[in-house]
Every structure is written in structure tokens, then in C-alpha cells.
Amino acid sequence: MKILVINGSPKGERSNTYRLTQAFLEGMGESGEALETRELEVGRLKLRPCLGCFSCWNKTPGQCCISDDMGLVIENLLWADVTVWSFPLYYFSVPGPLKNLIDRQLPMVLPFMEEDGGETGSGSHPARYDMSGKRTVVISTCGFYTAEGNYDGVKSLFDHLCGKGQYTALFCGQGELFRVAEVKRRTDEYLEFVRRAGREYLADGISAETRAGLNRLLFPQKIFESMADASWGVNRETGKRESDTLIFTRQMAALYQKESWPGHDLVLEMCYTDVKERYQIVLGREGSTVLTEGFRTADTTVSTPVTVWRAISEGKTSGSEALMKHQYRVEGDFELLITWDKYFAGAESGDDAGGGEQAAGTALHMPSKPTGFHILLLPWIVFWVAASVHPFWGSLISLAACVLVPLVFYRNQKTIYDVLSVGLVTGFSTALLLGAPSQLVIPLAYLAFGIMWTATCFCKIPLTAHYSMNDYDGEKALSNPLFLKTNRILTLAWGVLYLLTPIWTYFILGTGIGGWVGAINSVLPLLLGLFTAWFQKWYPAKVAKG
């Protein structure tokens, strides 16, 4: 199949619309059909305006009297099976050079009058060449928050050119965002829908589901318009140019999602150490406000070179690694950064982009089936408690628990430690049923549990990280070095506890209170659990303070 792309943007390959066009072509290429693609960049063509002389109709039929690149354009239009028109919206229509190219298509039609088969307008001209079977795609972005209601002129134009309903249109608002690195995650999601549309186009046509994705706003109207207003860098009241750092801060503030307001205002202070500028972002009930003076008491203060924070927000630098290297510091309430994506839309999906929010492993996607710490602990706790009370019946109860554990995997993602725990507890329970002394088997169970925990400290991902990632939005937390270091320390603490537990367990089982050993051994884990909850917040905040 032969594809012709007419790039009507004056920006050429730097065009925002062209990014959508490339994604659409990539999708077409994934369809499995052999494609041959040509491209014409209108801005590079030598095209003079139509003279309206009608020489191409009566003096030299089909041949324009102007000798320029239009002959090449017509040749390619006749060659193509699919023509993709790619352009930004200019004053509710196509850019001037592209309109000039469209005007110059007059040699492709005959001068005679005929009824318009597409029922558009009240007259038409028949095609000079056989255009049957040729298909048209129109792709365009605009600077408004939505494409809805802004493409009437474009639709009317292509309704006349192609016939109403005889072409495929992809119109996208908020087009300027496709060049903004800070919101790359959201624009990449949209481009994936465009890519999918390209695949479907050559098959059975673009599906309703894909259309719904294409019609969805990149950001809500107010957030987008706030970002757009801030991007010009001009103070709304004075009309004067603002510093690039203040513009950057205003754009960051524009991403605030007021639905996340916690019931009281939060004040985020940004101290840009390399340019000696300081601003505050107040996150309130009705939206965000940037203060350049009259500062309030800050809840969270970030001290950073603007170059570092900008690199993090664009996904060029890992936020957590920059924090570990002390490239920026955080003082005050670190919780705001931990839950950054709760407050600010559009963070980068790559590793730790979007700022300090990634320092504790946030701005990530939750797995559809989170891991369950209860799955890991259930067989062990049942064994330690039940087998201590009565070795025989306790072992049977433990085996029943091991049988039940796999039944909850439909709701939770299993880990290797869940499977290993079921196997070990089954083995220890079987040993007791075969007559092994409980005073030996139960301490060995604690020892095996401790070895399993401690050994993972030397693995890439410590045991607790597999489960605590659920509180930090999913599996991508596992690539966060600060998150992993915090969990490595906690895993070691739990491992050491259970390596020591067999010692006093052995001696307690030899006394009259041996049946209470399971309850006794629950006291220290309870205290360590409280320590864990505190440490998970304290340690990242300590590192953040430098």
C-alpha cells in the first residue's frame, strides 16, 4: 500500500501534529501490510498562489500555467492509495501554505458542473482522474483545551474535497503539550491510542474504544488553560516578562489537582539555590496560587538547583537517585513528596520523574493484583500458634491453612516467598505428624523463617519491598533506590529477630508455659511492626534533609 504524508505545518518535523502522524504511521506499519511511504513538507515546496486564470481548464487542460513544485504534488496524490494530511489548526482552518496547495489542485478536476454526491454544498466538479479506491486521513492538533467546536471550517473544507463521511479525521486539542517533557506520560498514553488507530485503520476501521481514547482530554480544561497561560511567561496584571524559573514554577502549580485538597491548605516552598529565587505554591480548596512575596509558613521546603528539578520533572534524572546524592534537600513534611502524584497531575512515567515525589517510590501504577503480606504470614502464624498448643492437631490445622492459601491467589499476586512459605510449613507440619519432637521442629521453623528474610537482604529486591510496594503505587517502586534501601534495612531487622527467636523458643518449649510460646513470640513482632511503620516515613525524610 502506498502512503503519502502531506505535512502542512510551518514547523515541519518539529510540528506537534507531526508526532501524532508519526504514531499513526507506526501503527499502520504494525498492521502487517507492506507499506511504501512518501512525504511532502509543504514549507519546503516552491508553490506560488493560484492565479485564478483557469488555463488548466481551457488552454492547457490538466496542466497549470505556473511552473513550480505543484506538478510533483499532483503526481504524488495520484500515486498514493492513502493520503494523510497533517497540519495544526490556524485560525480555525488550515495554515496558509497548505491552503495554497489545496487551491492549486484545480488541474485535478474538470470544469463541468455536476451534482455533489456527498451532499455538501450545491454544486461540484468531476475528477479528471480515477480517484476511486483512494482514502484520506486528516490529522490535526490545536491549542485549545478541546477540538470540539473548533474544527467546523476544516470539516467543511474536507467535506467538499472528499465528500462527507468519506475521510477519517483525528482532531486533538491541547496540542502544545506534545512538546512538554513534564507531561510526557500523559501524551505518550494518547500517542498509543493514535498508534492503535493506525493499526485498526488498515483492518476494520478505528474502533469505538480507540475513538473514546482519542476524544478524551489530556488534562481538564482548567489545568490545561492554567498551564497554557503560564507558558507565555508574561505577568497577567503587569504584562511584564517573568523569569524562566517563575514560569516553570507556575506551570508546576498549574498541574495541581484540587480534588486532592486534604481539608487544609498546603504550602510548598521551592528554593532554587543556583539562581537565588524562592517561591511558594499554596495548594488550596479552589486551586493553586504561586506566591512571589508575602510568604506563609511552609509545610514542605525543597531546596534545589532549578537545573536539577527541571531535569527530574522532564524524566532526564532519577528523583530518588538525585536525593540520595544530595543534589536537593527536603525539609518539613515529607509526606507531600511521597504522595506527589496525588496532588499534581501529569508526572513522568519513567523512573522517578516529576520531582521529589519519587524519592519514596510514588508516581507509579498499582498492579492490578497487589501482593498480600497476609498470604506470606498466614501459614507461619497458624503453625507457630496451633502446633505449640497441640503438635498433632496443630499440624493438621497448619496443613489446612497451607491448602487454603492458594485459593486467595485469584485476588493477590503471589511471590516466590508465598510459595516457599507454604512448602516449608507443609514440611514442618508433616515432620510433627511423623513424630518429630515439637521442641526441635518449632524453633527450626522460626530459624527457617529468619534465614529466608535475612538472605533476601543480599538480593536485588529485599523481601519486604515485594509487599510494601503496594503502599507506594506498585512495581515501579522496585526501581527506586531509596525505597529499596529503606526496605533492605527493615528486612534485615526482621530477619535478625527471627534468627534469634529460635533460641528462647527452644527453652520456653521445655517449660510448663510451652503452649503459650506462639503468643509470647507475638510481642516483639508487634513492637517491630510499630517500628517499621515509623521507620518507613522517618528514614526517607532523614535522607531528604541531607
C-alpha positions as CSV (number, residue, x, y, z in Angstrom):
1,M,0.0,0.0,0.0
2,K,1.3,3.5,-0.9
3,I,1.1,6.2,1.7
4,L,1.5,9.9,1.0
5,V,2.0,12.3,4.0
6,I,1.4,16.0,3.4
7,N,3.0,17.8,6.3
8,G,1.3,21.2,6.3
9,S,2.9,22.6,9.4
10,P,5.3,25.5,9.0
11,K,7.4,23.8,11.8
12,G,8.0,20.7,9.6
13,E,9.2,17.8,11.6
14,R,9.1,19.8,14.8
15,S,5.4,20.0,14.5
16,N,3.3,18.8,17.4
17,T,0.8,17.3,14.9
18,Y,3.6,15.5,13.1
19,R,4.2,13.5,16.3
20,L,0.6,12.2,16.1
21,T,1.1,11.5,12.4
22,Q,4.3,9.5,13.1
23,A,2.4,7.4,15.7
24,F,-0.4,6.8,13.2
25,L,2.1,5.7,10.6
26,E,3.9,3.4,13.1
27,G,0.5,1.8,13.8
28,M,-0.1,1.3,10.1
29,G,3.3,-0.3,9.8
30,E,2.4,-2.8,12.6
31,S,-0.7,-4.0,10.7
32,G,1.5,-6.5,8.8
33,E,0.7,-4.9,5.4
34,A,3.6,-3.9,3.2
35,L,3.7,-0.1,3.0
36,E,5.6,2.4,0.9
37,T,5.6,5.9,2.3
38,R,6.4,9.2,0.8
39,E,6.3,12.6,2.5
40,L,5.9,16.2,1.2
41,E,6.8,19.0,3.6
42,V,4.7,22.0,2.4
43,G,7.1,24.5,3.9
44,R,9.9,23.3,1.7
45,L,8.0,23.3,-1.6
46,K,8.1,26.1,-4.0
47,L,4.4,26.8,-4.5
48,R,3.1,30.1,-5.9
49,P,-0.6,31.2,-5.3
50,C,-3.2,30.2,-7.8
51,L,-3.8,32.9,-10.4
52,G,-7.4,32.0,-11.0
53,C,-6.8,32.1,-14.8
54,F,-8.4,28.7,-15.4
55,S,-5.7,27.9,-18.0
56,C,-5.6,24.4,-16.5
57,W,-9.3,24.0,-17.7
58,N,-9.4,25.5,-21.1
59,K,-6.0,26.4,-22.6
60,T,-3.8,23.5,-21.3
61,P,-6.3,21.0,-19.8
62,G,-4.9,19.4,-16.7
63,Q,-1.7,21.4,-16.8
64,C,-1.1,24.5,-14.6
65,C,0.5,27.5,-16.3
66,I,2.7,28.0,-13.3
67,S,5.9,26.0,-13.3
68,D,6.8,25.1,-9.8
69,D,6.5,22.1,-7.4
70,M,2.8,21.6,-7.7
71,G,3.3,19.2,-10.6
72,L,5.2,17.0,-8.1
73,V,2.4,17.3,-5.6
74,I,-0.3,16.2,-8.1
75,E,1.9,13.3,-9.2
76,N,2.2,12.0,-5.6
77,L,-1.5,12.5,-5.0
78,L,-2.3,10.3,-8.0
79,W,0.4,7.7,-6.8
80,A,-0.9,7.3,-3.3
81,D,-3.5,4.8,-2.1
82,V,-3.8,6.7,1.2
83,T,-3.1,10.5,1.7
84,V,-2.5,11.7,5.2
85,W,-3.0,15.5,5.7
86,S,-1.1,16.6,8.8
87,F,-1.4,20.2,10.0
88,P,-2.1,22.4,13.0
89,L,-5.2,24.5,13.3
90,Y,-4.6,28.1,12.2
91,Y,-7.4,30.5,12.9
92,F,-10.0,27.7,12.7
93,S,-8.7,26.5,9.3
94,V,-5.6,25.1,7.7
95,P,-2.2,27.0,7.6
96,G,-1.9,29.4,4.7
97,P,0.8,27.5,2.7
98,L,-1.4,24.3,2.9
99,K,-4.5,26.2,1.8
100,N,-2.4,27.4,-1.2
101,L,-1.6,23.8,-2.1
102,I,-5.2,22.9,-1.8
103,D,-6.2,25.8,-4.1
104,R,-3.6,24.6,-6.7
105,Q,-5.4,21.2,-7.0
106,L,-7.7,22.8,-9.6
107,P,-6.0,20.9,-12.5
108,M,-7.1,17.6,-10.9
109,V,-10.8,18.4,-11.6
110,L,-12.8,19.1,-14.8
111,P,-14.6,22.4,-15.4
112,F,-18.0,20.8,-15.8
113,M,-20.8,21.2,-13.3
114,E,-22.3,18.2,-11.6
115,E,-24.4,17.4,-8.5
116,D,-22.4,16.8,-5.4
117,G,-22.7,13.1,-4.5
118,G,-21.5,13.8,-0.9
119,E,-24.4,16.2,-0.4
120,T,-22.1,19.1,0.6
121,G,-22.8,22.5,-0.9
122,S,-24.8,23.0,-4.0
123,G,-22.5,22.1,-6.9
124,S,-19.3,20.3,-7.7
125,H,-16.8,19.4,-10.4
126,P,-16.0,15.8,-11.6
127,A,-12.5,14.4,-11.0
128,R,-10.2,14.5,-14.1
129,Y,-8.5,11.2,-12.9
130,D,-9.8,8.0,-11.5
131,M,-9.7,8.6,-7.7
132,S,-11.9,5.6,-6.8
133,G,-10.4,3.4,-4.0
134,K,-8.2,6.2,-2.7
135,R,-8.5,7.0,1.0
136,T,-7.9,10.2,3.1
137,V,-6.8,10.7,6.7
138,V,-6.8,14.2,8.3
139,I,-4.7,14.6,11.5
140,S,-4.6,17.9,13.3
141,T,-3.9,19.5,16.7
142,C,-5.0,22.8,18.1
143,G,-4.1,25.0,21.0
144,F,-7.5,25.0,22.7
145,Y,-8.3,22.7,25.5
146,T,-10.6,20.7,23.2
147,A,-11.0,20.0,19.5
148,E,-14.8,20.1,19.9
149,G,-16.4,23.0,18.1
150,N,-13.1,24.4,16.7
151,Y,-12.8,22.4,13.5
152,D,-16.0,23.4,11.7
153,G,-14.1,25.2,9.0
154,V,-11.7,22.2,8.5
155,K,-14.6,19.7,8.4
156,S,-16.4,21.8,5.8
157,L,-13.3,22.1,3.6
158,F,-12.6,18.3,3.6
159,D,-16.3,17.5,3.3
160,H,-16.1,19.4,0.0
161,L,-12.8,17.9,-1.1
162,C,-13.5,14.2,-0.2
163,G,-17.3,14.0,0.4
164,K,-19.0,14.0,3.8
165,G,-18.0,10.9,5.8
166,Q,-15.5,9.8,3.1
167,Y,-12.4,10.6,5.1
168,T,-11.0,9.7,8.6
169,A,-10.3,12.6,10.9
170,L,-8.2,12.7,14.1
171,F,-8.5,16.1,15.8
172,C,-6.8,16.7,19.1
173,G,-6.9,19.7,21.5
174,Q,-4.1,20.7,23.8
175,G,-1.6,20.1,21.0
176,E,1.2,22.2,22.6
177,L,1.6,19.7,25.3
178,F,3.2,17.2,22.9
179,R,6.4,19.2,23.2
180,V,6.3,19.5,27.0
181,A,8.6,16.9,28.6
182,E,7.0,17.2,32.1
183,V,3.7,15.7,30.9
184,K,5.2,13.1,28.6
185,R,3.5,10.2,30.4
186,R,0.0,11.6,29.5
187,T,1.0,12.5,25.9
188,D,2.6,9.1,25.4
189,E,-0.7,7.4,26.5
190,Y,-2.5,9.5,23.9
191,L,0.0,8.7,21.2
192,E,-0.5,5.0,22.0
193,F,-4.2,5.4,21.1
194,V,-3.1,7.1,17.9
195,R,-0.8,4.2,17.1
196,R,-3.6,1.8,17.8
197,A,-5.9,3.8,15.5
198,G,-3.2,3.4,12.7
199,R,-3.3,-0.4,13.2
200,E,-7.0,-0.6,13.1
201,Y,-7.4,1.8,10.2
202,L,-6.0,-0.7,7.7
203,A,-8.0,-3.5,9.2
204,D,-11.7,-3.0,10.1
205,G,-11.5,0.7,10.8
206,I,-10.9,2.6,14.1
207,S,-12.9,1.0,16.9
208,A,-15.3,2.8,19.3
209,E,-12.9,2.1,22.2
210,T,-10.0,3.7,20.4
211,R,-12.1,6.7,19.4
212,A,-13.1,7.2,23.0
213,G,-9.4,7.3,24.0
214,L,-8.7,9.8,21.2
215,N,-11.6,12.0,22.3
216,R,-10.5,12.1,26.0
217,L,-9.0,15.3,27.1
218,L,-5.3,15.2,28.0
219,F,-6.0,17.4,31.1
220,P,-9.1,19.0,32.5
221,Q,-9.9,22.4,31.0
222,K,-8.8,24.5,34.0
223,I,-5.5,22.7,34.4
224,F,-4.6,23.0,30.7
225,E,-5.6,26.6,30.5
226,S,-3.6,27.4,33.6
227,M,-0.5,25.7,32.1
228,A,-1.0,27.4,28.8
229,D,-1.3,30.9,30.4
230,A,1.8,30.3,32.5
231,S,3.8,29.1,29.5
232,W,3.8,32.6,27.9
233,G,5.9,33.9,30.8
234,V,4.0,37.3,31.0
235,N,2.5,38.6,34.2
236,R,-1.2,38.8,33.9
237,E,-1.5,42.1,35.8
238,T,1.6,44.0,34.8
239,G,2.2,42.5,31.3
240,K,5.9,42.2,32.1
241,R,8.1,39.2,31.3
242,E,8.7,36.9,34.2
243,S,11.8,34.8,35.0
244,D,12.1,31.4,33.5
245,T,12.2,29.9,37.0
246,L,8.9,31.6,37.9
247,I,7.4,30.4,34.7
248,F,8.5,26.8,35.5
249,T,7.0,27.1,39.0
250,R,3.7,28.4,37.7
251,Q,3.5,25.6,35.2
252,M,4.2,23.1,38.0
253,A,1.5,24.7,40.2
254,A,-1.0,24.5,37.3
255,L,-0.8,20.7,37.5
256,Y,-2.4,20.8,41.0
257,Q,-5.5,18.7,41.3
258,K,-7.8,20.5,43.7
259,E,-9.8,17.3,44.3
260,S,-6.9,16.1,46.4
261,W,-7.2,19.0,48.9
262,P,-6.8,17.4,52.3
263,G,-9.1,19.8,54.2
264,H,-6.5,22.5,54.9
265,D,-4.1,24.5,52.7
266,L,-0.6,23.0,52.0
267,V,2.3,25.4,51.4
268,L,5.1,24.0,49.2
269,E,8.2,26.3,49.2
270,M,10.6,26.0,46.3
271,C,14.1,27.4,46.9
272,Y,16.1,27.4,43.7
273,T,19.7,27.5,45.0
274,D,21.5,28.1,41.8
275,V,19.5,31.2,40.7
276,K,18.7,32.5,44.2
277,E,15.0,32.6,43.7
278,R,12.3,31.5,46.1
279,Y,8.6,30.9,45.5
280,Q,5.7,29.2,47.3
281,I,2.9,27.2,45.9
282,V,-0.2,27.2,48.0
283,L,-2.5,24.2,47.4
284,G,-6.0,25.2,48.3
285,R,-9.6,24.2,48.0
286,E,-10.2,26.1,44.8
287,G,-6.8,25.6,43.2
288,S,-3.2,26.6,43.5
289,T,-1.6,30.0,44.0
290,V,2.0,31.0,43.4
291,L,3.4,33.5,45.9
292,T,6.4,35.7,45.0
293,E,6.1,37.7,48.2
294,G,4.1,37.7,51.4
295,F,5.3,34.2,52.1
296,R,3.4,31.9,54.5
297,T,4.8,29.3,56.9
298,A,5.9,26.4,54.6
299,D,4.7,22.8,55.2
300,T,7.4,21.4,52.9
301,T,10.5,23.2,51.6
302,V,12.5,21.9,48.7
303,S,16.0,23.3,48.2
304,T,17.3,22.5,44.8
305,P,19.1,23.9,41.8
306,V,16.5,24.6,39.2
307,T,18.5,22.6,36.7
308,V,18.2,19.5,38.9
309,W,14.4,19.9,39.5
310,R,13.8,20.6,35.8
311,A,15.8,17.5,34.8
312,I,13.8,15.4,37.3
313,S,10.5,16.8,36.0
314,E,11.4,16.0,32.4
315,G,12.5,12.5,33.3
316,K,16.1,13.1,32.5
317,T,17.3,12.4,36.0
318,S,16.0,10.0,38.7
319,G,14.4,11.9,41.5
320,S,15.3,9.3,44.1
321,E,18.9,9.0,42.9
322,A,19.3,12.8,42.9
323,L,18.0,12.8,46.5
324,M,20.4,10.0,47.6
325,K,23.3,12.0,46.0
326,H,22.1,15.1,48.0
327,Q,21.5,17.1,44.8
328,Y,18.5,18.6,46.5
329,R,17.1,18.6,50.1
330,V,13.6,18.4,51.6
331,E,12.6,19.9,55.0
332,G,9.3,19.8,56.8
333,D,6.5,17.4,55.9
334,F,8.0,14.8,53.6
335,E,4.5,13.2,53.1
336,L,3.7,15.8,50.4
337,L,6.6,14.5,48.2
338,I,5.7,10.9,49.0
339,T,2.2,11.5,47.7
340,W,3.2,13.9,44.9
341,D,1.1,12.3,42.2
342,K,-2.0,12.6,44.4
343,Y,-1.7,16.4,44.2
344,F,0.0,17.0,40.8
345,A,-1.2,15.6,37.5
346,G,1.0,14.6,34.6
347,A,4.1,13.2,36.3
348,E,6.5,11.4,34.0
349,S,6.1,7.6,33.9
350,G,9.8,6.9,33.6
351,D,12.0,6.2,36.6
352,D,11.4,8.8,39.3
353,A,10.4,11.6,37.0
354,G,8.3,14.5,38.1
355,G,10.4,15.6,41.1
356,G,11.0,14.5,44.7
357,E,7.7,12.7,44.8
358,Q,9.5,9.7,43.5
359,A,12.0,9.8,46.4
360,A,9.9,7.3,48.4
361,G,8.7,5.4,45.4
362,T,5.5,7.1,44.3
363,A,4.0,8.3,41.0
364,L,3.8,4.7,39.9
365,H,1.0,2.4,38.8
366,M,-0.6,-0.1,41.2
367,P,-0.5,-3.7,40.0
368,S,-3.9,-5.0,39.1
369,K,-3.3,-7.8,41.6
370,P,-1.3,-6.5,44.5
371,T,0.8,-8.8,46.6
372,G,-0.5,-9.8,50.0
373,F,1.6,-9.9,53.1
374,H,-1.1,-11.9,54.9
375,I,-0.5,-14.7,52.4
376,L,3.1,-14.9,53.5
377,L,2.3,-14.8,57.2
378,L,-0.8,-16.9,57.4
379,P,0.7,-20.4,57.3
380,W,3.5,-19.5,59.6
381,I,1.3,-17.9,62.3
382,V,-1.1,-20.8,62.2
383,F,1.7,-23.3,62.6
384,W,3.5,-21.4,65.4
385,V,0.4,-20.9,67.5
386,A,-1.5,-24.2,66.8
387,A,1.4,-26.5,66.8
388,S,2.6,-25.1,70.1
389,V,-0.7,-25.8,71.8
390,H,-1.1,-29.4,70.3
391,P,1.6,-30.7,67.9
392,F,-0.7,-33.3,66.2
393,W,-3.9,-31.3,65.8
394,G,-2.0,-28.1,65.3
395,S,-0.1,-29.7,62.4
396,L,-3.4,-30.7,60.8
397,I,-4.7,-27.2,61.1
398,S,-1.5,-25.8,59.6
399,L,-1.8,-28.2,56.6
400,A,-5.4,-27.0,56.1
401,A,-4.1,-23.4,56.1
402,C,-1.5,-24.3,53.5
403,V,-4.2,-25.8,51.3
404,L,-6.3,-22.6,51.7
405,V,-3.5,-20.1,50.8
406,P,-3.5,-20.8,47.0
407,L,-7.2,-20.0,47.0
408,V,-6.6,-16.3,47.6
409,F,-4.2,-16.0,44.7
410,Y,-7.1,-15.0,42.5
411,R,-7.2,-11.7,44.4
412,N,-3.5,-11.3,45.1
413,Q,-0.3,-11.6,43.1
414,K,1.8,-14.4,44.6
415,T,5.6,-14.1,45.2
416,I,8.2,-16.8,45.4
417,Y,8.2,-16.2,49.2
418,D,4.5,-17.1,49.4
419,V,5.1,-20.4,47.6
420,L,8.2,-21.1,49.7
421,S,6.4,-20.4,52.9
422,V,3.6,-22.9,52.0
423,G,6.2,-25.5,51.2
424,L,8.2,-25.0,54.4
425,V,5.2,-25.0,56.7
426,T,3.9,-28.1,55.0
427,G,7.3,-29.8,55.6
428,F,7.4,-28.8,59.3
429,S,3.8,-29.9,59.9
430,T,4.5,-33.2,58.3
431,A,7.5,-33.7,60.5
432,L,5.4,-33.2,63.6
433,L,2.8,-35.7,62.3
434,L,5.5,-38.2,61.8
435,G,6.5,-37.9,65.4
436,A,9.4,-35.4,65.3
437,P,9.8,-33.5,68.7
438,S,8.0,-30.1,68.7
439,Q,10.8,-28.6,70.9
440,L,13.1,-29.1,67.9
441,V,10.7,-28.5,64.9
442,I,9.1,-25.3,66.0
443,P,12.4,-23.5,66.7
444,L,13.6,-24.7,63.3
445,A,10.5,-23.2,61.7
446,Y,11.4,-19.8,63.3
447,L,15.0,-20.3,62.1
448,A,13.9,-21.1,58.5
449,F,11.7,-18.0,58.5
450,G,14.6,-15.9,59.8
451,I,17.0,-17.3,57.2
452,M,14.5,-16.6,54.4
453,W,14.2,-12.9,55.4
454,T,17.9,-12.3,56.1
455,A,19.0,-14.0,52.8
456,T,16.9,-11.6,50.8
457,C,18.9,-8.6,52.1
458,F,21.6,-9.7,49.7
459,C,19.2,-10.0,46.8
460,K,18.4,-7.1,44.4
461,I,15.0,-6.7,45.9
462,P,14.6,-7.4,49.7
463,L,11.6,-9.4,50.9
464,T,9.6,-6.5,52.5
465,A,9.8,-4.5,49.3
466,H,7.6,-7.0,47.4
467,Y,4.8,-6.2,49.8
468,S,5.3,-2.6,50.9
469,M,5.4,-1.5,47.2
470,N,1.6,-1.7,47.4
471,D,1.6,1.4,49.6
472,Y,3.8,3.2,47.1
473,D,1.7,2.6,43.9
474,G,3.2,-0.6,42.6
475,E,6.0,-2.5,41.0
476,K,7.9,0.6,39.7
477,A,8.8,1.4,43.3
478,L,11.2,-1.6,43.0
479,S,13.4,0.6,40.8
480,N,13.6,3.3,43.4
481,P,17.0,3.1,45.3
482,L,15.8,4.9,48.4
483,F,12.7,2.7,48.6
484,L,14.9,-0.4,48.3
485,K,17.4,0.8,50.9
486,T,14.7,1.5,53.4
487,N,13.2,-1.9,52.9
488,R,16.6,-3.6,53.0
489,I,17.2,-2.2,56.5
490,L,13.7,-3.3,57.6
491,T,14.2,-6.8,56.1
492,L,17.4,-7.2,58.0
493,A,15.8,-6.1,61.2
494,W,13.0,-8.7,60.8
495,G,15.5,-11.3,59.7
496,V,17.7,-10.8,62.8
497,L,14.6,-11.0,65.1
498,Y,13.6,-14.4,63.7
499,L,17.1,-15.7,63.7
500,L,17.2,-15.0,67.5
501,T,13.7,-16.2,68.2
502,P,14.6,-20.0,67.9
503,I,16.9,-19.6,70.9
504,W,14.4,-18.6,73.5
505,T,11.6,-20.6,71.8
506,Y,13.7,-23.8,72.4
507,F,14.0,-23.2,76.1
508,I,10.4,-22.0,76.6
509,L,9.0,-25.2,74.9
510,G,10.8,-27.2,77.6
511,T,8.9,-25.4,80.4
512,G,5.3,-25.5,81.6
513,I,4.4,-22.5,79.5
514,G,5.4,-24.0,76.2
515,G,1.8,-23.9,74.9
516,W,2.0,-20.1,75.1
517,V,5.2,-19.7,73.0
518,G,3.2,-18.6,70.0
519,A,1.6,-15.8,71.9
520,I,4.8,-14.9,73.7
521,N,6.6,-14.6,70.3
522,S,4.0,-12.2,69.0
523,V,5.1,-9.4,71.4
524,L,8.4,-8.5,69.8
525,P,7.0,-8.7,66.2
526,L,4.2,-6.3,67.3
527,L,6.8,-3.8,68.6
528,L,8.9,-4.2,65.4
529,G,5.8,-3.7,63.3
530,L,5.3,-0.3,65.1
531,F,8.9,0.5,64.4
532,T,8.5,-0.5,60.8
533,A,5.6,1.9,60.3
534,W,7.6,4.7,61.9
535,F,10.9,3.9,60.0
536,Q,9.3,3.9,56.6
537,K,8.5,7.6,57.0
538,W,11.4,8.7,59.1
539,Y,14.2,7.3,57.1
540,P,13.3,8.7,53.7
541,A,12.7,12.1,55.4
542,K,16.1,11.9,57.1
543,V,17.8,11.3,53.8
544,A,15.8,14.0,52.1
545,K,17.1,16.5,54.7
546,G,20.6,15.7,53.6
